[in-house]
Amino acid sequence: MPKQVDYEGRRRQIAEAVCLLADEHGPEGVTMRDVAARAQVSLGAVQRCFRSKEEMLLFAVDYVGERITERARARLTRSPAQSAGTALGHTATEIALLRREHRAEARIWLAFVAKAAVSESLAGPLRTSYAALQRLLARLITEATESGPTDEGTVPPDPQREARTLLALADGLTSHVLIGHLTAEEAEDVLHAHLVDLGERLHTTRPGKAV
């Protein structure tokens, strides 16, 4: 009886290898042969999952974006009783990839962003990932607005605009930490200060500093 292959699991295994190699050599330095060796599968197995290097890189971009989004959502699921402001703070910190254990993931993400600046095929998946993160932040901002006291006659900030701002800040802090302009602690302070200000403008309890 032929051996059953977990096709989606194999694709994710290969995506992990792509990420490791992209972190070491950049996306341009990734080859299907090297990916096969790093994933400990045959070159034929890689070629059966992906018809080209570009298709393989596109899947890897989606894979990293989904991993960041799912990690943020998992943290919300693990602590359903937390305030809306605290949930927003934790989610923004996850997106900023400031923790040391996420440093390699941050380098991979920015390497793909840099390549996507001159590659529309890579830019598309990245826009999709950013849009998913923005929707998540906008939802949390809306919940924070609705869950706290609001001064009569005050128009709350627009959730979409605030989500765009917060996402751009988190993304920028990732770059500043990677090049050594800011330490992770300094970046966390910047992010926390913005969240406190946002919490005041939403007229909700100030977001707790994410840990």
Residue frames as a rotation matrix with the C-alpha (Angstrom) as fourth column:
MET 1
0.577 0.816 0.000 0.00
0.816 -0.577 0.000 0.00
0.000 0.000 -1.000 0.00
PRO 2
-0.020 -0.633 0.774 1.52
0.513 -0.671 -0.536 3.40
0.858 0.386 0.338 -0.95
LYS 3
-0.511 -0.252 -0.822 2.71
0.852 -0.274 -0.446 5.55
-0.113 -0.928 0.355 1.94
GLN 4
0.566 0.775 0.281 0.30
0.773 -0.618 0.146 8.38
0.286 0.134 -0.949 2.71
VAL 5
-0.602 -0.793 0.087 1.95
0.742 -0.597 -0.306 11.82
0.294 -0.120 0.948 2.68
ASP 6
0.311 0.604 -0.734 0.65
0.771 -0.612 -0.176 14.72
-0.555 -0.512 -0.656 4.75
TYR 7
0.090 -0.288 0.953 0.83
0.904 -0.379 -0.200 17.18
0.419 0.879 0.227 1.85
GLU 8
0.718 0.227 0.658 0.01
0.038 -0.957 0.289 20.31
0.695 -0.182 -0.696 3.86
GLY 9
0.899 -0.438 -0.024 2.33
0.052 0.050 0.997 19.23
-0.436 -0.898 0.068 6.64
ARG 10
0.180 -0.853 0.489 5.12
0.930 0.309 0.197 18.71
-0.319 0.419 0.850 4.10
ARG 11
0.289 -0.017 0.957 4.54
0.598 -0.778 -0.194 22.19
0.748 0.628 -0.215 2.65
ARG 12
0.931 0.068 0.357 4.82
-0.221 -0.676 0.704 23.69
0.289 -0.734 -0.614 6.13
GLN 13
0.647 -0.758 0.079 7.97
0.458 0.469 0.755 21.69
-0.610 -0.453 0.651 6.79
ILE 14
0.021 -0.607 0.794 9.45
0.984 -0.127 -0.124 23.11
0.176 0.784 0.595 3.60
ALA 15
0.599 0.263 0.757 8.29
0.222 -0.962 0.158 26.63
0.769 0.073 -0.634 4.55
GLU 16
0.945 -0.318 -0.076 10.18
0.030 -0.145 0.989 26.32
-0.325 -0.937 -0.128 7.85
ALA 17
0.180 -0.921 0.344 13.32
0.827 0.332 0.454 25.43
-0.533 0.203 0.822 5.89
VAL 18
0.189 -0.042 0.981 12.76
0.763 -0.622 -0.174 28.39
0.617 0.782 -0.086 3.55
CYS 19
0.917 0.224 0.329 12.51
-0.016 -0.805 0.593 30.70
0.398 -0.549 -0.735 6.56
LEU 20
0.691 -0.719 -0.077 15.74
0.308 0.196 0.931 29.40
-0.654 -0.667 0.357 8.08
LEU 21
-0.081 -0.743 0.664 17.62
0.969 0.097 0.228 29.84
-0.234 0.662 0.712 4.81
ALA 22
0.400 0.290 0.870 16.07
0.560 -0.828 0.018 33.26
0.725 0.480 -0.493 4.14
ASP 23
0.995 -0.065 -0.070 17.22
0.026 -0.521 0.853 34.36
-0.091 -0.851 -0.517 7.59
GLU 24
0.343 -0.933 0.106 20.78
0.465 0.267 0.844 33.23
-0.816 -0.241 0.526 6.78
HIS 25
-0.588 -0.660 0.468 21.10
0.661 -0.057 0.749 34.31
-0.467 0.749 0.470 3.14
GLY 26
-0.533 0.503 -0.681 18.07
-0.551 -0.816 -0.171 36.48
-0.642 0.284 0.712 2.30
PRO 27
0.463 0.818 0.342 15.23
-0.211 0.476 -0.853 35.34
-0.861 0.323 0.393 -0.01
GLU 28
0.617 -0.254 -0.744 17.50
-0.785 -0.140 -0.603 35.70
0.049 0.957 -0.286 -3.08
GLY 29
-0.410 -0.912 -0.018 19.92
-0.900 0.408 -0.150 33.14
0.144 -0.045 -0.988 -1.66
VAL 30
-0.075 0.476 0.876 17.29
-0.506 0.739 -0.445 30.43
-0.859 -0.476 0.186 -1.21
THR 31
-0.550 -0.058 -0.833 17.40
-0.792 0.355 0.497 27.53
0.267 0.933 -0.242 -3.67
MET 32
0.559 0.823 -0.100 15.05
-0.770 0.560 0.307 24.58
0.308 -0.095 0.947 -3.93
ARG 33
0.283 -0.540 -0.793 17.99
0.110 0.839 -0.533 22.19
0.953 0.063 0.297 -3.57
ASP 34
-0.770 -0.590 0.243 19.18
-0.126 -0.233 -0.964 23.85
0.626 -0.773 0.105 -0.35
VAL 35
-0.161 0.811 0.563 15.61
-0.974 -0.221 0.040 23.87
0.157 -0.542 0.826 0.98
ALA 36
0.638 0.383 -0.668 15.32
-0.374 0.912 0.166 20.16
0.673 0.144 0.725 0.33
ALA 37
-0.219 -0.815 -0.536 18.55
0.284 0.472 -0.835 19.52
0.934 -0.335 0.128 2.25
ARG 38
-0.824 -0.092 0.560 17.50
-0.434 -0.533 -0.726 21.72
0.365 -0.841 0.399 5.19
ALA 39
0.088 0.956 0.280 14.01
-0.993 0.061 0.103 20.16
0.081 -0.287 0.954 5.32
GLN 40
-0.677 -0.471 0.566 15.58
-0.517 0.851 0.090 16.69
-0.524 -0.232 -0.820 5.01
VAL 41
0.475 0.759 0.447 13.40
0.014 0.501 -0.865 15.72
-0.880 0.417 0.227 2.07
SER 42
-0.236 -0.546 0.804 14.25
0.825 0.326 0.463 14.97
-0.514 0.772 0.373 -1.54
LEU 43
-0.868 -0.087 -0.490 14.42
-0.161 -0.882 0.443 17.69
-0.470 0.463 0.751 -4.19
GLY 44
-0.790 0.611 -0.050 11.58
0.195 0.329 0.924 15.85
0.581 0.720 -0.379 -5.93
ALA 45
-0.201 0.725 -0.659 9.43
0.979 0.162 -0.122 16.19
0.018 -0.670 -0.742 -2.81
VAL 46
-0.456 -0.022 -0.890 9.98
0.261 -0.959 -0.110 19.96
-0.851 -0.282 0.443 -2.85
GLN 47
-0.942 0.031 -0.334 9.17
-0.320 -0.389 0.864 20.15
-0.103 0.921 0.376 -6.55
ARG 48
-0.593 0.792 -0.149 5.96
0.619 0.566 0.545 18.15
0.515 0.231 -0.825 -6.04
CYS 49
-0.033 0.566 -0.824 4.83
0.906 -0.331 -0.265 20.72
-0.423 -0.755 -0.502 -3.46
PHE 50
0.397 0.072 -0.915 5.97
-0.063 -0.992 -0.105 23.81
-0.916 0.100 -0.389 -5.36
ARG 51
0.796 -0.004 0.605 6.36
0.577 0.309 -0.757 24.26
-0.183 0.951 0.248 -9.09
SER 52
0.312 -0.696 0.647 8.93
0.380 -0.533 -0.756 27.04
0.871 0.481 0.098 -8.74
LYS 53
-0.618 -0.599 -0.510 11.08
0.740 -0.223 -0.635 28.93
0.266 -0.769 0.581 -6.26
GLU 54
-0.810 0.349 0.471 8.71
-0.326 -0.936 0.133 31.90
0.487 -0.045 0.872 -6.51
GLU 55
0.227 0.941 -0.250 5.71
-0.276 0.308 0.910 29.74
0.934 -0.137 0.330 -5.57
MET 56
0.104 -0.301 -0.948 7.71
0.787 0.608 -0.106 28.36
0.608 -0.735 0.300 -2.64
LEU 57
-0.882 -0.470 -0.034 8.61
0.409 -0.727 -0.552 31.86
0.234 -0.501 0.833 -1.42
LEU 58
-0.443 0.805 0.394 5.00
-0.490 -0.586 0.645 33.01
0.750 0.093 0.655 -1.74
PHE 59
0.446 0.598 -0.665 3.87
0.209 0.653 0.728 30.17
0.870 -0.464 0.167 0.48
ALA 60
-0.284 -0.652 -0.703 6.61
0.882 0.110 -0.459 30.98
0.377 -0.750 0.544 3.00
VAL 61
-0.879 0.034 0.475 5.44
-0.111 -0.985 -0.134 34.61
0.463 -0.170 0.870 3.18
ASP 62
0.110 0.993 0.047 1.88
-0.472 0.010 0.881 33.45
0.875 -0.119 0.470 3.87
TYR 63
0.293 -0.049 -0.955 3.19
0.564 0.815 0.132 30.98
0.772 -0.577 0.267 6.42
VAL 64
-0.730 -0.619 -0.289 5.07
0.614 -0.409 -0.675 33.62
0.300 -0.671 0.679 8.43
GLY 65
-0.708 0.521 0.476 2.13
-0.457 -0.853 0.254 36.03
0.538 -0.038 0.842 8.30
GLU 66
0.327 0.861 -0.389 -0.32
-0.227 0.472 0.852 33.36
0.917 -0.191 0.349 9.45
ARG 67
-0.056 -0.428 -0.902 2.02
0.772 0.555 -0.311 32.35
0.633 -0.714 0.299 12.27
ILE 68
-0.949 -0.291 0.122 2.17
0.173 -0.803 -0.570 35.92
0.264 -0.520 0.813 13.61
THR 69
-0.381 0.887 0.262 -1.60
-0.670 -0.460 0.583 36.37
0.637 0.046 0.769 13.32
GLU 70
0.366 0.542 -0.757 -2.42
0.061 0.797 0.600 33.04
0.929 -0.266 0.259 14.92
ARG 71
-0.462 -0.590 -0.662 -0.03
0.734 0.164 -0.659 33.68
0.498 -0.790 0.358 17.80
ALA 72
-0.919 0.184 0.349 -1.77
-0.292 -0.912 -0.289 36.99
0.265 -0.367 0.892 18.51
ARG 73
0.012 0.995 -0.099 -5.20
-0.676 0.081 0.733 35.35
0.737 0.058 0.673 18.36
ALA 74
0.111 -0.036 -0.993 -4.05
0.431 0.902 0.016 32.46
0.895 -0.430 0.116 20.57
ARG 75
-0.866 -0.462 -0.188 -2.95
0.377 -0.359 -0.854 34.90
0.327 -0.811 0.485 23.24
LEU 76
-0.573 0.746 0.338 -6.42
-0.743 -0.648 0.170 36.44
0.346 -0.154 0.926 23.23
THR 77
0.274 0.695 -0.665 -8.00
-0.333 0.717 0.612 32.99
0.902 0.054 0.428 23.53
ARG 78
-0.283 -0.483 -0.829 -5.78
0.575 0.607 -0.549 32.03
0.768 -0.632 0.106 26.46
SER 79
-0.845 -0.053 -0.533 -6.83
0.486 -0.492 -0.722 35.11
-0.223 -0.869 0.441 28.47
PRO 80
-0.336 0.785 0.521 -10.50
0.687 -0.174 0.706 35.77
0.644 0.595 -0.481 27.67
ALA 81
0.492 0.594 -0.637 -11.06
0.870 -0.315 0.379 37.69
0.025 -0.740 -0.672 30.93
GLN 82
-0.530 -0.769 -0.358 -8.46
0.761 -0.617 0.198 40.40
-0.373 -0.168 0.912 30.22
SER 83
0.200 0.587 -0.784 -9.64
0.126 -0.809 -0.573 43.95
-0.972 0.016 -0.236 29.57
ALA 84
0.857 0.176 0.485 -10.01
0.492 0.001 -0.871 45.14
-0.153 0.984 -0.086 25.99
GLY 85
0.807 -0.590 -0.006 -7.12
-0.581 -0.793 -0.181 47.59
0.102 0.149 -0.984 26.52
THR 86
0.096 -0.783 0.614 -4.82
-0.617 0.437 0.655 44.88
-0.781 -0.442 -0.441 27.85
ALA 87
0.420 0.134 0.897 -5.75
0.465 0.817 -0.340 42.58
-0.779 0.560 0.281 24.97
LEU 88
0.989 -0.055 0.138 -4.86
0.087 -0.536 -0.840 45.34
0.120 0.843 -0.525 22.53
GLY 89
0.499 -0.853 0.154 -1.48
-0.847 -0.443 0.295 45.84
-0.183 -0.278 -0.943 24.21
HIS 90
0.058 -0.456 0.888 -0.63
-0.192 0.868 0.458 42.15
-0.980 -0.197 -0.037 24.13
THR 91
0.665 0.280 0.692 -1.64
0.561 0.424 -0.710 41.86
-0.493 0.861 0.125 20.49
ALA 92
0.939 -0.342 -0.031 0.41
-0.297 -0.764 -0.573 44.89
0.172 0.547 -0.819 19.42
THR 93
0.224 -0.897 0.382 3.45
-0.819 0.039 0.572 43.47
-0.528 -0.441 -0.726 21.21
GLU 94
0.221 -0.089 0.971 3.06
0.257 0.966 0.030 40.13
-0.941 0.243 0.237 19.42
ILE 95
0.896 0.192 0.400 2.88
0.429 -0.147 -0.891 41.92
-0.112 0.970 -0.214 16.06
ALA 96
0.793 -0.608 -0.036 5.98
-0.609 -0.789 -0.082 44.01
0.021 0.087 -0.996 16.82
LEU 97
0.797 -0.482 -0.365 8.10
0.332 0.854 -0.402 40.83
0.505 0.199 0.840 17.26
LEU 98
0.466 -0.613 0.638 10.17
-0.666 -0.718 -0.203 42.46
0.582 -0.330 -0.743 20.00
ARG 99
0.780 -0.169 0.603 10.89
-0.430 0.556 0.711 39.34
-0.456 -0.814 0.361 22.04
ARG 100
-0.201 -0.973 -0.117 14.29
-0.839 0.109 0.534 37.71
-0.506 0.206 -0.838 21.59
GLU 101
-0.438 0.055 0.898 12.70
0.134 0.991 0.005 34.39
-0.889 0.122 -0.441 20.64
HIS 102
0.606 0.706 0.367 10.98
0.525 -0.008 -0.851 36.13
-0.598 0.708 -0.375 17.72
ARG 103
0.167 -0.615 -0.771 14.07
-0.369 -0.764 0.530 37.94
-0.914 0.196 -0.354 16.46
ALA 104
-0.803 -0.465 0.373 14.74
0.120 0.487 0.865 35.45
-0.584 0.739 -0.335 13.63
GLU 105
-0.070 0.879 0.472 11.10
0.943 0.214 -0.257 35.66
-0.326 0.427 -0.843 12.58
ALA 106
0.617 0.243 -0.749 11.41
0.153 -0.970 -0.190 39.46
-0.772 0.003 -0.635 12.51
ARG 107
-0.370 -0.833 -0.412 14.49
-0.379 -0.269 0.885 39.27
-0.848 0.484 -0.216 10.27
ILE 108
-0.717 0.167 0.677 12.69
0.585 0.673 0.453 36.91
-0.380 0.721 -0.580 7.90
TRP 109
0.336 0.942 -0.027 9.61
0.810 -0.303 -0.503 39.14
-0.481 0.147 -0.864 7.73
LEU 110
0.503 -0.181 -0.845 11.64
-0.202 -0.975 0.089 42.26
-0.840 0.126 -0.527 6.95
ALA 111
-0.663 -0.741 0.109 13.71
-0.113 0.243 0.963 40.39
-0.740 0.626 -0.245 4.38
PHE 112
-0.387 0.622 0.680 10.49
0.889 0.448 0.096 39.48
-0.245 0.642 -0.727 2.57
VAL 113
0.608 0.602 -0.517 9.22
0.479 -0.798 -0.365 43.07
-0.632 -0.026 -0.774 2.90
ALA 114
-0.055 -0.729 -0.682 12.42
-0.345 -0.627 0.699 44.39
-0.937 0.274 -0.217 1.32
LYS 115
-0.875 -0.264 0.405 12.14
0.229 0.512 0.828 41.97
-0.426 0.817 -0.388 -1.59
ALA 116
-0.050 0.955 0.292 8.42
0.928 0.153 -0.339 42.70
-0.368 0.254 -0.894 -1.97
ALA 117
0.173 0.065 -0.983 9.26
0.028 -0.998 -0.061 46.37
-0.985 -0.017 -0.174 -2.60
VAL 118
-0.399 -0.370 -0.839 10.45
-0.816 -0.276 0.509 45.30
-0.419 0.887 -0.192 -6.06
SER 119
-0.974 0.113 -0.198 8.31
0.007 0.883 0.469 42.18
0.228 0.455 -0.861 -6.50
GLU 120
-0.362 0.916 0.172 4.55
-0.888 -0.395 0.235 42.54
0.283 -0.067 0.957 -6.88
SER 121
0.114 0.413 -0.904 4.07
-0.171 0.904 0.392 38.77
0.979 0.110 0.173 -6.56
LEU 122
-0.512 -0.338 -0.790 5.51
0.699 0.371 -0.611 38.91
0.500 -0.865 0.046 -3.02
ALA 123
-0.953 0.143 0.268 3.85
-0.240 -0.896 -0.375 42.23
0.187 -0.422 0.887 -2.19
GLY 124
-0.164 0.971 -0.172 0.36
-0.501 0.068 0.863 40.74
0.850 0.228 0.475 -2.63
PRO 125
0.203 0.226 -0.953 0.65
0.547 0.781 0.302 38.13
0.812 -0.583 0.035 0.16
LEU 126
-0.746 -0.519 -0.417 2.27
0.638 -0.375 -0.673 40.68
0.193 -0.768 0.611 2.45
ARG 127
-0.753 0.551 0.359 -0.61
-0.493 -0.834 0.246 43.10
0.435 0.008 0.900 1.91
THR 128
0.175 0.835 -0.521 -3.00
-0.143 0.546 0.826 40.27
0.974 -0.070 0.215 2.76
SER 129
-0.119 -0.308 -0.944 -1.13
0.837 0.479 -0.263 39.57
0.533 -0.822 0.201 6.01
TYR 130
-0.970 -0.245 -0.007 -1.02
0.217 -0.847 -0.485 43.23
0.112 -0.472 0.874 6.98
ALA 131
-0.426 0.885 0.186 -4.75
-0.538 -0.414 0.735 43.56
0.727 0.213 0.652 6.22
ALA 132
0.245 0.494 -0.834 -5.54
0.353 0.756 0.552 40.63
0.903 -0.430 0.011 8.54
LEU 133
-0.476 -0.504 -0.720 -3.48
0.857 -0.084 -0.508 42.17
0.196 -0.859 0.472 11.33
GLN 134
-0.947 0.153 0.283 -5.12
-0.157 -0.987 0.008 45.57
0.281 -0.037 0.959 10.80
ARG 135
-0.044 0.989 -0.142 -8.59
-0.287 0.123 0.950 44.01
0.957 0.082 0.279 11.00
LEU 136
0.105 0.015 -0.994 -7.65
0.771 0.630 0.092 42.31
0.628 -0.777 0.055 14.26
LEU 137
-0.808 -0.466 -0.360 -6.35
0.589 -0.631 -0.505 45.57
0.008 -0.620 0.785 15.77
ALA 138
-0.737 0.595 0.321 -9.40
-0.387 -0.761 0.521 47.52
0.554 0.260 0.791 14.56
ARG 139
0.168 0.825 -0.539 -11.71
0.140 0.521 0.842 44.97
0.976 -0.217 -0.028 16.18
LEU 140
-0.119 -0.294 -0.949 -9.85
0.953 0.236 -0.192 45.23
0.280 -0.926 0.252 19.50
ILE 141
-0.974 -0.223 0.046 -9.90
0.209 -0.955 -0.209 49.03
0.091 -0.194 0.977 19.34
THR 142
-0.347 0.927 0.144 -13.65
-0.361 -0.274 0.892 48.96
0.866 0.257 0.429 18.70
GLU 143
0.283 0.430 -0.857 -14.14
0.555 0.655 0.512 46.62
0.782 -0.621 -0.053 21.66
ALA 144
-0.562 -0.562 -0.607 -12.02
0.824 -0.316 -0.471 48.90
0.073 -0.764 0.641 23.86
THR 145
-0.888 0.282 0.364 -14.13
-0.192 -0.945 0.264 51.88
0.419 0.165 0.893 22.82
GLU 146
-0.012 0.989 -0.150 -17.38
-0.300 0.140 0.944 50.07
0.954 0.056 0.295 23.60
SER 147
0.170 0.063 -0.983 -16.24
0.669 0.725 0.162 48.56
0.723 -0.686 0.082 26.89
GLY 148
-0.623 -0.514 -0.590 -15.18
0.782 -0.402 -0.476 51.77
0.008 -0.758 0.653 28.67
PRO 149
0.251 0.710 -0.658 -16.84
0.663 -0.622 -0.418 55.00
-0.705 -0.331 -0.627 29.79
THR 150
-0.417 -0.310 0.854 -17.21
0.864 -0.427 0.267 57.68
0.282 0.850 0.446 27.13
ASP 151
-0.738 0.127 -0.663 -17.63
0.244 -0.865 -0.437 61.38
-0.629 -0.485 0.608 27.80
GLU 152
0.256 0.941 0.220 -20.97
0.667 -0.007 -0.745 62.68
-0.700 0.337 -0.629 26.57
GLY 153
0.898 0.203 -0.389 -20.73
-0.118 -0.743 -0.659 64.35
-0.423 0.638 -0.643 23.18
THR 154
-0.040 -0.988 -0.149 -17.23
-0.665 -0.085 0.742 63.00
-0.746 0.129 -0.654 22.49
VAL 155
0.839 0.219 -0.497 -16.59
-0.536 0.485 -0.691 61.38
0.090 0.846 0.525 19.11
PRO 156
0.546 -0.667 0.507 -14.21
-0.039 0.585 0.810 58.42
-0.837 -0.462 0.293 19.59
PRO 157
-0.316 -0.757 -0.572 -11.22
-0.723 -0.198 0.662 57.97
-0.614 0.623 -0.485 17.26
ASP 158
0.547 0.482 -0.684 -11.76
-0.829 0.422 -0.366 56.00
0.112 0.768 0.631 14.06
PRO 159
0.619 -0.286 0.732 -10.79
-0.248 0.813 0.527 52.33
-0.746 -0.507 0.432 14.70
GLN 160
0.817 -0.305 0.489 -9.43
0.575 0.495 -0.652 51.77
-0.043 0.814 0.580 11.19
ARG 161
0.627 -0.605 0.491 -7.21
-0.208 -0.738 -0.642 54.85
0.751 0.301 -0.588 11.29
GLU 162
0.464 -0.441 0.768 -5.96
-0.876 -0.100 0.471 53.97
-0.131 -0.892 -0.433 14.78
ALA 163
0.755 -0.163 0.635 -5.32
0.090 0.985 0.145 50.37
-0.650 -0.052 0.759 13.68
ARG 164
0.794 -0.483 0.369 -3.29
0.412 -0.018 -0.911 51.58
0.447 0.875 0.185 10.70
THR 165
0.496 -0.609 0.619 -1.25
-0.635 -0.741 -0.219 53.85
0.592 -0.284 -0.754 12.95
LEU 166
0.518 -0.258 0.815 -0.62
-0.704 0.412 0.578 51.15
-0.486 -0.874 0.032 15.54
LEU 167
0.847 -0.190 0.497 0.32
0.368 0.883 -0.291 48.58
-0.383 0.429 0.818 12.91
ALA 168
0.688 -0.615 0.384 2.76
0.153 -0.394 -0.906 50.99
0.709 0.683 -0.177 11.25
LEU 169
0.434 -0.521 0.736 4.31
-0.863 -0.475 0.173 51.82
0.260 -0.710 -0.655 14.63
ALA 170
0.651 -0.149 0.745 4.72
-0.333 0.825 0.456 48.16
-0.682 -0.545 0.487 15.58
ASP 171
0.857 -0.309 0.412 6.23
0.515 0.527 -0.676 47.37
-0.008 0.792 0.611 12.18
GLY 172
0.599 -0.641 0.480 8.64
-0.214 -0.705 -0.676 50.29
0.772 0.302 -0.560 12.39
LEU 173
0.514 -0.390 0.764 9.77
-0.844 -0.069 0.532 49.33
-0.155 -0.918 -0.365 15.89
THR 174
0.861 -0.199 0.469 10.67
0.213 0.977 0.025 45.89
-0.463 0.079 0.883 14.56
SER 175
0.671 -0.614 0.414 13.12
0.450 -0.106 -0.887 47.49
0.589 0.782 0.205 12.12
HIS 176
0.483 -0.482 0.731 14.61
-0.589 -0.796 -0.136 49.84
0.647 -0.365 -0.669 14.72
VAL 177
0.656 -0.235 0.718 15.32
-0.568 0.472 0.674 46.97
-0.497 -0.850 0.176 17.10
LEU 178
0.861 -0.300 0.412 16.84
0.446 0.834 -0.326 44.77
-0.246 0.464 0.851 14.39
ILE 179
0.481 -0.715 0.508 19.36
0.393 -0.341 -0.854 47.43
0.783 0.610 0.117 13.31
GLY 180
-0.138 -0.590 -0.795 20.20
0.962 0.110 -0.249 48.32
0.235 -0.800 0.553 16.90
HIS 181
-0.459 0.033 0.888 18.77
0.059 -0.996 0.067 51.85
0.886 0.083 0.455 16.91
LEU 182
0.152 0.550 0.821 16.52
-0.908 -0.250 0.336 50.87
0.390 -0.797 0.461 19.82
THR 183
-0.950 -0.286 0.122 16.77
-0.310 0.841 -0.442 48.10
0.024 -0.458 -0.889 22.38
ALA 184
-0.499 0.810 -0.309 13.76
0.464 0.550 0.694 45.83
0.732 0.203 -0.650 22.77
GLU 185
-0.278 0.365 -0.889 13.06
0.927 -0.141 -0.348 47.52
-0.252 -0.920 -0.299 26.11
GLU 186
-0.778 -0.037 -0.627 13.14
-0.022 -0.996 0.086 51.01
-0.627 0.081 0.775 24.56
ALA 187
-0.850 0.494 -0.183 10.82
-0.201 0.018 0.979 49.86
0.487 0.869 0.085 21.76
GLU 188
-0.344 0.739 -0.579 8.42
0.817 0.540 0.204 48.39
0.463 -0.403 -0.789 24.31
ASP 189
-0.476 0.122 -0.871 8.39
0.598 -0.681 -0.423 51.73
-0.644 -0.722 0.251 26.14
VAL 190
-0.918 0.136 -0.374 7.53
-0.350 -0.722 0.597 53.56
-0.188 0.679 0.710 22.90
LEU 191
-0.639 0.702 -0.313 4.75
0.129 0.499 0.857 51.09
0.758 0.508 -0.409 22.14
HIS 192
-0.332 0.506 -0.796 3.40
0.940 0.249 -0.234 51.26
0.080 -0.826 -0.558 25.68
ALA 193
-0.722 0.026 -0.691 3.36
0.196 -0.951 -0.240 55.08
-0.663 -0.309 0.682 25.65
HIS 194
-0.860 0.433 -0.269 1.35
-0.425 -0.317 0.848 55.05
0.282 0.844 0.457 22.42
LEU 195
-0.449 0.716 -0.535 -1.10
0.479 0.698 0.532 52.52
0.754 -0.018 -0.657 23.86
VAL 196
-0.483 0.245 -0.840 -1.58
0.793 -0.284 -0.539 54.61
-0.370 -0.927 -0.057 27.00
ASP 197
-0.833 0.144 -0.534 -2.30
-0.266 -0.951 0.158 57.66
-0.485 0.274 0.830 24.85
LEU 198
-0.732 0.587 -0.347 -4.68
-0.224 0.274 0.935 55.64
0.644 0.762 -0.069 22.69
GLY 199
-0.468 0.551 -0.691 -6.43
0.806 0.587 -0.077 54.31
0.363 -0.593 -0.719 25.78
GLU 200
-0.622 0.207 -0.755 -7.01
0.392 -0.753 -0.529 57.84
-0.678 -0.625 0.387 27.04
ARG 201
-0.817 0.293 -0.497 -8.39
-0.554 -0.640 0.533 58.94
-0.162 0.711 0.685 23.68
LEU 202
-0.588 0.630 -0.507 -10.72
0.055 0.657 0.752 55.95
0.807 0.415 -0.421 23.61
HIS 203
-0.171 0.483 0.858 -11.89
-0.891 -0.447 0.074 56.86
0.420 -0.753 0.507 27.13
THR 204
0.739 0.295 -0.605 -11.20
-0.050 0.921 0.386 53.36
0.671 -0.255 0.696 28.40
THR 205
0.870 -0.481 0.112 -9.00
-0.034 0.168 0.985 51.96
-0.492 -0.861 0.129 31.11
ARG 206
0.308 -0.832 -0.462 -5.36
-0.937 -0.350 0.005 52.50
-0.166 0.431 -0.887 30.23
PRO 207
0.766 -0.070 -0.639 -3.87
-0.227 0.901 -0.371 49.44
0.601 0.429 0.674 28.48
GLY 208
0.795 -0.526 0.303 -1.62
-0.192 0.255 0.947 47.42
-0.576 -0.811 0.102 30.74
LYS 209
0.082 -0.850 -0.521 1.99
-0.983 -0.154 0.096 47.11
-0.162 0.504 -0.848 29.61
ALA 210
0.854 0.250 -0.456 2.34
-0.386 0.893 -0.232 43.81
0.350 0.374 0.859 27.76
VAL 211
0.098 -0.824 0.558 4.72
-0.884 0.185 0.429 41.29
-0.457 -0.535 -0.710 29.30
